[in-house]
C-alpha cells in the first residue's frame, strides 16, 4: 500500500496528489456529462441484485425493484467478492475459481471522520499554518507508534492512538465551506472490520472521539473548533458503498494480490469465467485510487472482442 501511494512523479514531487475544484463530486459529474454527450444513459439509486446468466454468458442484470435490463456486455465495478459471491449464480463458476475468490483478502482496516470547522487547526510548531495545511497531514510519529496501532487492529479493537491522514480541502478550494469556515477529512487506521468484543454501531462514536483526541494532542484547541462531525466505520463503508468488509481497494494490495494475480491468478485481464461479463473495479490491476486506470485498461480489453 505504501509503494502504491508513493509511486509516480509530477511537478518534481515523488507523491502525486491533488484536489478537485469544487469537491470530488465534480469529477463524477464531469465523467457523467462526457458519457451523456455520447449517448450514455445513467441510472442512479438503482441497486443491481443479480447478473442474468444464460448458458454461461451474461445477458443482462436485475435491479432491486425487479426490472431487467438486457445487455450484450456487462461490466462490474463492484468488488470481486460481491460480484461473484452475491450477483452471479455460483453454479456457473468453477469451484476452484470460487475458492480463489473467497480467499481474496479484503479486510477493511480504515475509518473515515468528516468534520466541519469554524477555523483552521493550529498545529504546534507550525509557523506558516494556512499554507502548510493545504496538503496531506499525517500523524504517525514513530515506527513503534504505528506498530502499536496495527497491534490493536490485529487483536480486534480499534486504535486509540491511530495513524491519521488528514486533508483540509477547503484551504485549496474555499467554495467547499462558508467564508472563514473549513471542512476536514480524516482517514484513520487501524480500525478492523471485525471487532472482537463489541460492534461498530456501539463503537462508532468512541472511534470518532479517539480520532479527535489524537488531533487535539497535536493542535490544542482543535475540539472547540468542531461544528459538526460524521464518522464512518468499516461497517458503514460496507453498508453505504457495498464494499465487502469495508475495504476501499476491494482487495489488499499485497505481493500475492497484485499484477497478474489480481484479482486471482489466471483472470488478471478483466475477463471472467462468465462470457461477456467483465471487471473494471479496484480489485483489478493496477488497484485502487482515483486514477481511472482499471476502467481504462478494462475498456481497451473489451474493445478487442
C-alpha positions in Angstrom: 0.0 0.0 0.0 2.8 2.4 0.8 4.5 1.8 -2.5 1.2 2.1 -4.3 0.5 5.5 -2.7 4.0 6.9 -3.3 4.6 5.8 -6.9 4.5 8.3 -9.6 6.1 11.7 -10.1 4.5 15.1 -11.0 5.8 18.7 -10.7 9.0 17.4 -9.2 7.2 15.7 -6.3 7.6 12.0 -5.6 4.0 11.6 -4.4 1.2 12.7 -6.8 -1.9 14.1 -5.1 -4.4 16.9 -5.7 -7.9 18.3 -5.0 -10.7 18.5 -7.5 -12.0 22.1 -7.8 -15.5 22.2 -6.2 -15.1 18.9 -4.5 -14.5 15.3 -5.6 -18.2 15.0 -6.7 -17.3 17.3 -9.6 -15.2 14.6 -11.1 -18.1 12.1 -11.2 -20.3 14.8 -12.7 -17.7 15.6 -15.4 -17.4 11.9 -16.3 -21.2 11.7 -16.4 -21.5 14.7 -18.7 -18.8 13.3 -21.0 -20.7 10.0 -21.2 -24.2 11.6 -21.8 -22.8 13.6 -24.6 -22.0 10.3 -26.3 -25.5 8.8 -25.7 -24.9 7.1 -22.3 -27.9 6.7 -20.1 -27.2 6.8 -16.3 -29.5 5.4 -13.7 -28.8 6.2 -10.0 -30.5 4.7 -7.0 -30.9 1.5 -9.0 -29.3 -1.3 -7.0 -28.3 -4.3 -9.0 -29.1 -7.6 -7.3 -28.3 -10.2 -10.0 -26.4 -10.7 -13.2 -28.5 -12.7 -15.6 -26.6 -15.6 -17.0 -27.7 -18.0 -19.7 -25.6 -20.9 -20.9 -22.5 -19.4 -19.2 -22.9 -16.0 -20.8 -24.0 -12.7 -19.1 -27.1 -11.3 -20.9 -28.1 -8.5 -18.5 -28.9 -7.5 -14.9 -31.8 -7.5 -12.5 -32.5 -4.4 -10.4 -33.8 -4.4 -6.8 -37.2 -3.3 -8.0 -37.4 -6.3 -10.3 -36.6 -4.5 -13.5 -34.5 -6.4 -16.0 -32.0 -4.7 -18.4 -30.7 -6.8 -21.3 -27.1 -6.1 -22.5 -24.5 -7.5 -24.9 -21.8 -6.8 -22.3 -22.0 -6.5 -18.5 -19.1 -4.7 -16.7 -18.9 -4.9 -12.9 -17.3 -2.1 -11.0 -18.4 -3.8 -7.7 -15.7 -5.6 -5.7 -14.8 -9.1 -6.9 -16.3 -10.9 -3.9 -19.6 -9.1 -4.2 -19.7 -9.7 -8.0 -19.1 -13.5 -7.8 -20.5 -14.4 -4.4 -23.7 -12.3 -4.5 -24.5 -11.2 -8.0 -23.6 -14.2 -10.1 -25.3 -17.7 -9.9 -22.5 -19.8 -8.4 -23.4 -22.9 -10.5 -21.9 -21.2 -13.5 -18.5 -20.9 -11.7 -15.8 -23.5 -11.3 -15.4 -24.5 -7.6 -11.6 -23.7 -7.7 -12.4 -20.2 -9.0 -15.0 -19.7 -6.3 -12.5 -20.8 -3.7 -9.9 -18.3 -5.0 -12.4 -15.5 -4.8 -13.4 -16.5 -1.3 -9.7 -16.4 -0.3 -9.1 -12.9 -1.5 -8.0 -10.9 1.5 -10.2 -7.8 1.7 -10.2 -6.9 5.4 -11.1 -3.3 5.9 -9.0 -1.5 8.5 -9.8 2.2 7.9 -12.5 4.5 9.1 -13.4 8.0 7.9 -14.1 11.1 10.0 -15.5 14.2 8.3 -15.6 17.5 10.2 -16.9 21.0 9.7 -14.7 23.5 11.5 -15.2 27.1 12.4 -11.5 27.8 11.9 -8.2 26.2 10.9 -6.4 24.0 13.4 -3.3 25.4 15.0 -0.7 22.6 14.9 2.1 23.0 17.4 5.4 24.2 15.9 3.9 25.1 12.6 4.9 28.6 11.5 3.2 29.1 8.1 0.0 27.4 9.2 -2.5 28.1 6.4 0.0 27.4 3.6 1.2 24.2 5.2 -2.3 22.9 5.8 -3.1 22.8 2.1 -1.5 19.4 1.5 -1.7 16.0 3.2 -1.1 15.9 7.0 0.0 12.6 8.5 0.1 11.7 12.2 2.3 8.7 12.8 5.4 9.9 14.7 7.4 6.7 15.1 7.5 3.1 13.9 6.7 1.9 17.4 3.6 4.1 17.3 2.5 2.6 14.0 3.2 -0.9 15.2 1.1 -0.5 18.4 -1.8 0.9 16.3 -1.6 -2.1 14.0 -1.5 -4.4 17.0 -4.8 -3.0 18.2 -6.4 -4.0 14.9 -4.8 -7.4 14.9 -6.4 -8.2 18.2 -9.9 -7.0 17.2 -10.0 -3.5 18.6 -9.6 0.0 17.0 -6.6 2.0 17.9 -7.0 4.9 20.3 -3.6 6.2 19.1 -4.2 5.8 15.4 -2.3 6.7 12.3 -4.2 9.6 10.7 -4.1 11.0 7.2 -5.8 14.4 7.2 -6.7 16.8 4.4 -8.4 20.2 4.6 -9.7 20.6 1.0 -11.3 24.0 1.8 -7.8 25.5 2.0 -7.3 24.9 -1.7 -10.9 25.3 -2.6 -12.7 27.8 -0.4 -16.1 27.2 -2.1 -16.4 24.0 -0.1 -17.2 25.9 3.1 -18.7 29.2 4.2 -16.3 32.2 4.4 -13.9 31.6 7.3 -15.0 28.0 7.9 -13.4 24.8 6.8 -14.0 21.1 6.1 -11.6 18.4 7.2 -11.4 14.8 6.0 -9.6 12.2 8.1 -8.7 8.6 7.1 -7.9 6.7 10.3 -6.0 3.4 10.7 -6.2 0.9 12.3 -9.9 0.0 12.6 -10.7 -3.6 11.9 -14.0 -4.6 10.2 -14.3 -7.5 12.7 -14.4 -6.3 16.3 -13.7 -8.9 18.9 -15.8 -7.8 21.9 -18.2 -5.2 20.5 -20.0 -3.9 17.4 -19.4 -0.9 15.2 -22.8 0.5 16.0 -21.5 0.7 19.6 -18.0 1.8 18.8 -18.6 4.4 16.1 -18.7 7.4 18.4 -15.8 6.2 20.6 -13.7 5.9 17.4 -14.6 9.4 16.5 -13.6 10.6 19.9 -10.3 8.8 19.7 -9.5 10.4 16.3 -10.4 13.9 17.6 -8.4 13.4 20.8 -5.4 12.4 18.7 -5.6 15.6 16.6 -6.1 17.6 19.8 -2.8 16.4 21.1 -1.0 18.0 18.1 -3.3 21.0 17.7 -4.5 22.3 21.1 -8.0 23.8 21.0 -9.0 21.7 18.0 -12.0 20.2 19.7 -13.5 23.6 20.3 -13.4 24.4 16.6 -15.6 21.5 15.5 -19.1 22.4 14.4 -20.3 19.1 13.0 -18.8 15.6 12.6 -19.6 12.4 10.7 -18.0 9.1 11.5 -17.9 6.2 9.0 -16.7 2.8 10.4 -15.6 0.0 8.1 -19.1 -1.4 8.5 -20.6 1.9 7.5 -18.3 1.9 4.4 -19.7 -1.6 3.5 -23.3 -0.5 4.1 -23.0 2.7 2.2 -20.8 1.8 -0.7 -21.3 -2.0 -0.9 -17.6 -2.6 -0.1 -17.1 -6.1 1.2 -15.7 -5.8 4.7 -15.3 -2.1 4.1 -12.1 -2.4 2.1 -11.7 0.7 -0.1 -9.5 -1.1 -2.7 -11.7 -4.2 -2.9 -8.7 -6.4 -2.1 -5.5 -5.9 -0.2 -2.5 -4.6 -2.2 -0.2 -7.4 -1.2 2.6 -9.1 -3.2 0.3 -12.1 -3.8 -2.7 -10.0 -4.9 -1.2 -7.6 -7.5 -0.1 -7.6 -11.1 -1.1 -10.9 -12.8 -2.5 -12.2 -9.5 -5.2 -9.5 -9.2 -7.9 -10.4 -8.7 -6.9 -14.0 -8.9 -4.3 -15.9 -10.9 -5.5 -16.7 -14.4 -8.0 -13.9 -14.5 -6.0 -10.7 -14.5 -7.1 -9.2 -17.8 -10.6 -8.1 -16.8 -12.3 -11.1 -18.3 -14.2 -13.6 -16.1 -15.3 -17.2 -16.4 -18.8 -15.8 -17.4 -18.8 -14.9 -21.0 -19.5 -11.2 -21.7 -19.0 -10.3 -18.0 -16.0 -8.1 -17.3 -14.5 -6.5 -14.2 -13.2 -2.9 -14.0 -13.0 -2.0 -10.3 -10.3 -1.5 -7.8 -9.9 -5.3 -7.3 -8.3 -5.5 -10.7 -4.9 -4.3 -11.9 -3.5 -1.8 -11.0 -5.6 -1.3 -7.9 -7.4 1.5 -6.1 -7.1 5.2 -6.0 -8.8 7.8 -8.3 -6.7 7.0 -11.4 -9.3 5.6 -13.8 -6.7 3.0 -14.9 -8.6 -0.1 -14.1 -11.6 1.1 -16.2 -9.3 2.4 -18.9 -7.5 -1.0 -19.3 -10.7 -2.9 -19.0 -12.3 -0.8 -21.8 -9.3 -1.5 -24.1 -9.6 -5.2 -23.4 -13.4 -5.2 -24.1 -13.0 -3.3 -27.3 -10.7 -6.1 -28.6 -13.6 -8.6 -28.5 
